[in-house]
Amino acid sequence: MITDSVERSFKLWFRVLTILLSIFCLSCVHDKAGLGNKKHVTIKSDKGTVLISFRLDDITFSETDKPALEAAVYLARKYNITFDLAVIAKPFDSRQDSKTFEVYQSNQDVFEIVAHGFTHRNPINNNNQEFYDTTVKTEVPFDIQEEHIRQMQQIFERHGMPAATKIFILPCAVGDSNTISLAQKYGYKLIVMRGVPHDKDKRKIIVSDATVGVPMSVFLTEKDISKCKDRFLKLINSGEREIEVYTHFANYRNIESVERLINELKNIDTPGLKKKFGFISEGLTKN
């Protein structure tokens, strides 16, 4: 009798434990599915926004840069956009014009300074491809590249320009594997260059060529603007979600045409995507 009672009690408790264990397992599966869905939603949310950054290249804050910067301020205020200023370190450090620099200082809510080389000159043949000469496919020696990157960064650190110590726009967007590894060594998080290496995912530094190049022209034609829009849409369709539109000081001599380009890009149709206009550094916060 006692043995039968114990056996029945044991079977009863075994069934209870089995039911509880089943409920627990189902709960775990449900929770994992829930976490998976949350992760998917987060990724989908990130992919649903494209960051568009307007960039003004080859800035040294010389007197000739002042009209372009003033025009950029006007456009930034009118269209609620910002501009990254790709600044060449050495000429900026040695001979900046105080009145031109004041335009930047008074409008830091719409301007961000990023690095654009030490001299923007090739030390071997003096062309404007500082880190690699594509015309004759000639590398710049490793030690010279390192010295240029080191001095460039030191200048921006000394002037208190943090984005320029993390974001490096290569002159003419050309460099080699040494340029990338050296930029990474000195703490840069993003480097912009043409011909992104296939092993980019193995690096800690982001190597990007997601750019829309505006022709270096005073008067932008409808064809110029159409090509920029086509390039922009091509990048969107390839999955890029952080895109830079780089301009030159010459574009701002005729503010109407560059304004038309900005207006066209702001109004371009991107189904399922929200357009956000902001600094390049804003894209680094997600990485």
C-alpha positions in Angstrom: 0.0 0.0 0.0 2.7 2.4 1.0 4.8 1.5 -2.0 1.8 1.9 -4.4 1.1 5.3 -2.8 4.7 6.5 -3.2 4.7 5.3 -6.7 1.5 7.1 -7.6 2.8 10.3 -5.9 6.1 10.0 -7.8 4.2 9.6 -11.1 2.0 12.6 -10.3 5.0 14.8 -9.5 6.8 13.6 -12.6 3.8 14.7 -14.7 3.6 18.1 -13.0 7.4 18.6 -13.6 7.0 17.6 -17.2 4.2 20.1 -17.8 6.2 22.9 -16.1 9.3 22.1 -18.1 7.3 22.2 -21.3 5.8 25.6 -20.4 9.3 26.9 -19.6 10.7 25.7 -22.9 7.9 27.2 -24.9 8.5 30.5 -23.0 12.2 30.4 -23.9 11.4 29.8 -27.6 8.9 32.7 -27.5 11.4 35.0 -25.8 14.1 34.2 -28.3 11.7 34.8 -31.2 10.7 38.1 -29.6 14.4 39.2 -29.2 15.0 38.2 -32.8 12.1 40.3 -34.0 13.3 43.2 -32.0 16.7 43.0 -33.6 15.2 42.7 -37.0 13.1 45.8 -36.4 16.2 47.8 -35.3 18.1 46.8 -38.4 15.2 47.6 -40.6 14.8 51.0 -38.9 18.5 51.8 -39.6 18.2 50.7 -43.2 15.1 52.9 -43.5 17.1 56.1 -43.2 19.8 57.5 -45.5 22.2 60.0 -44.1 23.1 62.6 -46.7 26.1 64.9 -46.0 27.0 67.8 -48.2 30.8 68.4 -48.4 32.8 71.4 -49.5 36.3 70.3 -50.6 39.8 71.9 -50.7 39.2 74.5 -47.9 42.2 76.3 -46.4 40.3 79.3 -45.0 42.1 81.6 -47.4 40.5 84.9 -48.5 39.3 83.3 -51.7 37.3 80.7 -49.7 35.2 83.3 -47.9 32.4 83.8 -50.6 31.9 80.0 -50.9 31.6 79.6 -47.1 29.1 82.5 -46.9 27.1 81.0 -49.7 27.1 77.6 -47.9 25.9 79.3 -44.7 23.0 80.8 -46.7 22.0 77.5 -48.2 22.4 75.6 -44.9 20.0 78.0 -43.2 17.5 78.0 -46.1 17.3 74.3 -46.6 18.1 73.1 -43.1 21.2 71.2 -44.1 24.8 71.1 -42.9 28.2 71.1 -44.6 31.4 69.2 -43.9 34.4 71.3 -44.8 37.3 69.1 -46.1 40.2 71.2 -44.9 43.9 70.9 -46.0 45.9 71.0 -42.8 49.2 72.7 -43.6 48.0 75.8 -45.6 45.1 76.2 -43.1 47.6 76.1 -40.2 50.1 78.5 -41.7 48.2 81.2 -43.6 44.5 81.2 -42.8 42.6 84.5 -43.3 41.1 85.6 -40.0 37.9 87.0 -41.6 37.3 83.8 -43.6 37.9 81.7 -40.5 35.4 83.8 -38.6 32.7 82.6 -41.0 33.3 79.1 -39.8 33.6 80.1 -36.1 30.3 81.9 -36.2 28.4 79.1 -37.8 29.7 75.9 -36.2 26.1 74.5 -36.0 26.1 74.1 -39.8 29.9 73.4 -40.3 32.0 70.5 -39.4 35.7 70.2 -40.3 37.1 66.9 -41.6 40.7 66.1 -42.7 41.6 66.5 -46.4 45.3 65.8 -46.4 48.4 67.6 -45.1 49.4 69.4 -48.2 47.2 68.0 -51.0 50.4 67.7 -53.0 52.2 64.6 -54.1 55.8 64.8 -52.6 57.3 63.0 -55.6 55.9 64.9 -58.6 53.9 67.7 -56.9 50.6 66.9 -58.5 47.5 67.1 -56.3 47.3 63.3 -55.5 49.1 63.4 -52.2 49.0 59.7 -51.2 49.0 57.9 -54.6 49.7 59.0 -58.2 47.1 57.4 -60.4 48.5 59.0 -63.6 51.7 56.8 -63.4 50.4 54.3 -60.7 53.2 55.3 -58.3 53.0 54.7 -54.6 54.1 57.4 -52.1 56.7 55.8 -49.7 55.3 54.5 -46.5 57.3 56.7 -44.2 56.3 59.9 -46.1 52.7 58.9 -46.0 53.0 58.3 -42.2 54.6 61.7 -41.6 51.9 63.5 -43.6 49.1 61.8 -41.7 50.8 62.3 -38.4 51.3 66.0 -39.0 47.9 66.5 -40.5 46.2 65.0 -37.4 48.4 67.0 -35.0 47.3 70.3 -36.6 43.7 69.4 -36.2 44.2 68.3 -32.6 45.9 71.5 -31.8 43.1 73.6 -33.2 40.5 71.5 -31.3 38.7 69.9 -34.4 37.8 66.4 -33.2 36.0 65.3 -36.4 39.1 66.0 -38.4 41.0 63.5 -36.2 38.5 60.7 -37.0 37.3 61.4 -40.6 39.8 61.5 -43.4 38.8 62.5 -47.0 41.7 61.5 -49.2 42.9 64.2 -51.7 41.4 63.3 -55.0 39.9 60.2 -53.1 43.0 58.1 -54.0 45.4 56.2 -51.8 46.7 52.6 -51.3 46.6 49.9 -48.6 49.4 51.7 -46.7 47.2 54.8 -46.5 44.4 52.8 -45.0 46.5 51.0 -42.4 48.2 54.3 -41.4 44.9 56.1 -41.0 43.8 53.2 -38.8 47.0 53.4 -36.8 46.4 57.0 -36.0 42.8 56.4 -34.9 40.8 57.4 -37.9 37.4 55.8 -38.0 36.4 56.6 -41.6 38.5 57.1 -44.7 37.0 58.1 -48.1 38.7 56.9 -51.2 38.0 55.3 -54.6 38.5 51.6 -55.1 37.5 50.2 -51.7 39.6 47.0 -51.0 37.8 43.7 -50.9 38.9 43.0 -47.4 37.2 46.1 -46.0 35.1 44.1 -43.6 38.2 42.8 -41.9 39.4 46.2 -41.0 38.4 48.3 -38.0 38.4 51.5 -40.1 35.5 52.2 -42.5 36.6 52.6 -46.1 33.9 54.3 -48.2 33.4 55.5 -51.7 29.7 56.2 -51.4 30.1 59.7 -52.9 28.3 61.9 -55.4 30.8 64.1 -57.2 29.6 67.5 -58.4 31.5 68.8 -61.4 34.0 71.5 -60.6 32.0 74.1 -62.5 30.6 77.5 -61.9 27.5 76.8 -63.9 25.9 73.3 -63.3 23.9 72.2 -66.3 20.7 70.1 -66.2 22.9 67.2 -67.4 25.3 67.7 -64.5 22.4 67.6 -62.0 20.8 64.6 -63.7 24.1 62.7 -63.4 24.3 63.5 -59.7 20.8 62.3 -59.2 21.5 59.1 -61.1 24.6 58.4 -59.0 22.7 59.1 -55.8 19.9 56.7 -56.7 22.5 54.1 -57.8 24.1 54.3 -54.3 20.7 54.0 -52.7 19.8 51.0 -54.8 23.1 49.3 -53.9 22.3 49.5 -50.2 24.4 52.6 -49.2 22.8 54.5 -46.3 25.5 57.1 -45.7 26.2 59.2 -48.8 28.4 62.3 -49.3 27.7 64.9 -51.9 31.0 66.7 -52.5 31.2 70.2 -54.0 33.9 72.7 -54.7 34.3 76.4 -54.0 33.8 77.1 -57.8 30.2 75.8 -57.5 29.3 78.6 -55.1 30.2 81.4 -57.5 26.8 80.8 -59.0 24.6 80.0 -56.1 21.5 79.5 -58.2 22.8 76.3 -59.9 24.2 74.7 -56.7 20.9 75.6 -54.9 19.0 73.9 -57.7 21.1 70.7 -57.1 20.5 70.8 -53.4 16.7 71.3 -54.0 16.6 68.4 -56.5 18.4 66.0 -54.1 16.2 67.1 -51.2 13.1 66.3 -53.2 14.2 63.2 -54.9 11.9 60.2 -54.4 13.2 57.4 -52.3 10.3 55.1 -51.6 10.5 53.4 -48.2 13.5 55.6 -47.1 13.6 58.6 -44.9 16.3 61.2 -45.9 18.3 62.7 -43.1 20.7 65.6 -43.8 23.6 65.9 -41.4 27.3 65.8 -40.7 29.4 62.8 -41.8 30.3 62.2 -38.1 26.7 61.4 -37.4 27.1 58.2 -39.3 29.9 57.1 -37.0 27.7 56.9 -34.0 26.0 53.8 -35.5 29.3 51.9 -35.9 
